[in-house]
């Protein structure tokens, strides 16, 4: 019976490993979605009710880390600017959102039936307790075409959905010339 604690630790390690691997997508699926995020480089503006760009800069994207990560600036240049990093962790597409509320939820891509839709769900976080904190819990990206995208971010408070933010945006290369 001296080996009982060792056996218990081995079982715990195996269950954690199984949980992590449960989220691994089919080979190459997350790689393709990561490539789609790398192609977002540039400035993205909110669209009006007619689908035309407004003067409100919503997002900017750039590659960093030698192309291993995509940095998204949400509300660039404003007091409540936030950064979200998109990157691969093994075979998983991940994001970490550096939120204006002071926490950093990390989300993992979930399987979908569409090549043009990417869904992330909460995986872990820093500076937050999912049962008591307010934080971004999940996000859905719809790649409508090469220059149009919709993202829906769901906010949780005290372990329950507490609202969502939908961002309909368009990439405009020469916005100042409009």
Buried (B, 14 or more C-beta within 10 A) or exposed (E): EEEEEEEEEEEEEEEEEEEBEEBBBEEEBBEEBBEBBBEBEBBBBBBEEEEEBEEEBBBBBEBEEEEEBBBBBBBBEEEEEBBBBBBBEEBBBBBBBBBEEEBBBBBBBBEBEEEEEBBBBBBEBEEBEBEEBBBBBBBBBBBEEEBBBBBBBBBBEEEEEEEBEEBBBBBBEEBEEE
